[in-house]
Amino acid sequence: MVAYTRGELSLTLLPLREKYKTSRLLNFNKKYRSHLEIVALVIEAVKNKDAGNSSIMRHANINYMQLKKYLNSLAEMGFIEPNIENGQISYKATERGLAFLRQYYVLLGMLLNL
């Protein structure tokens, strides 16, 4: 486990497969993930490097139709930017997307420390 610390907030991050299962962390009996949870997973997948479609789909555990929907929305909001090299499209998180991800972690930490 890795600890994420920001000021007074200390959030323990779980292993990759369990990392963003917010519903499990908050003991909600939800069957589905929220849109914000999926958005955070997509941004997390592209935050450190240019990532292609398949790596984003694997990281966020979504299918291709969902991927297209989320990538279009995130690009319109300015959270990610596409990069085309040699006919291959990859995506990278923008500063605005990273700011969203930080705020998402803060909110998640506040909910976990109830």
N, C-alpha and C positions, 0 to 999 in steps of 0.2 A: 504494500500500500504506500501511496505517496500523499503527503500532506500539502494542501494548498493554503497558504496563509496570506491574508491581505489585511493589514492593520490588526484589528481585534478579532477579525473573522478567521476561523480555522476550519477548513473543510477537508475532510479526508476523502480522497478520491479512490475509487474501487478499481479492480482490474478492468481491462478494456471491454470485455463482454458485459460486465455489470456496471460499467462506469456511468452511463447516462439513463439508467432505468429509473427515472424519477418516481414513477408510480410505485415501484417496489421500495424505494428509499423512504417515501412518505407514508407507506402502509395503506395506500389507496388500493382498492380492489378494482382497478381499471383494467379493461381488456386491451385497450388501444393506447398508443402514445399520443401526446398532444402535438400540435403543429410546432409549437415552440421547441419542444424536445427534439423533433426531427431537424428543425432549422439549426439548432445548436450542434447536432451531430454532423450535419453537412459542413458547417463552418469549421468545426473541429477537424474534419477530414482534410480541409484545404488550408489550414492555418499556417503550417510551417513550410509547405512546398507546393509546387504545382501538382495537382492531382487530376487524373483522368476519370472518366465516367465509371469504370469498373471499380476502382479503388474507393470512390465516394459511395457507390452502391453497397459495397461490402461493409464499409465502416458504419454507414447509417442504417444498414439492413432494410433497404428499400428497393423496389423494382424500377425498371427503366422509365415507365410512364410517370411514376412518382418523382423520379430524378429530374426529368424534363420540367415538370411543374415547379419543383422547388428551385432548380437552377435558374429558370426564367424569372421567378419572383425575386430571388436573392440578387440577381444581376440588376433588375429594375430598381431595387431598393438601394443598390450600391454596396451591398455586403460582400459580394465576390466580383471578380473580374475575369473574363475569359482571356486566354492567351493561345493564339494559333501559331504553331511552329511545325513546319514540314507536313502540313495537312492534318496534324493532330491537335485537337482542342483540349486544353487543360485549364484548370481554374485555380485561382489564388485568392485568399481572403484579403480584403481591403482593411484599412485602419478602422473604418466604420463597422465592419463585420467583427473585427477583434474587440472593439469596444462593446458591441452587443454581447459577445461571448463572455466578456468579463462581468458585465451586469447580470447576465443569466446565472453565472456562478455565484454572485453575491446574493441574488434572490433565492437560489437553491439553498445556499448556506443558511439564510435567514429562516427558510421553511424547515430545514433540518434541525435547527437549534431551538425549536419551540419548547 
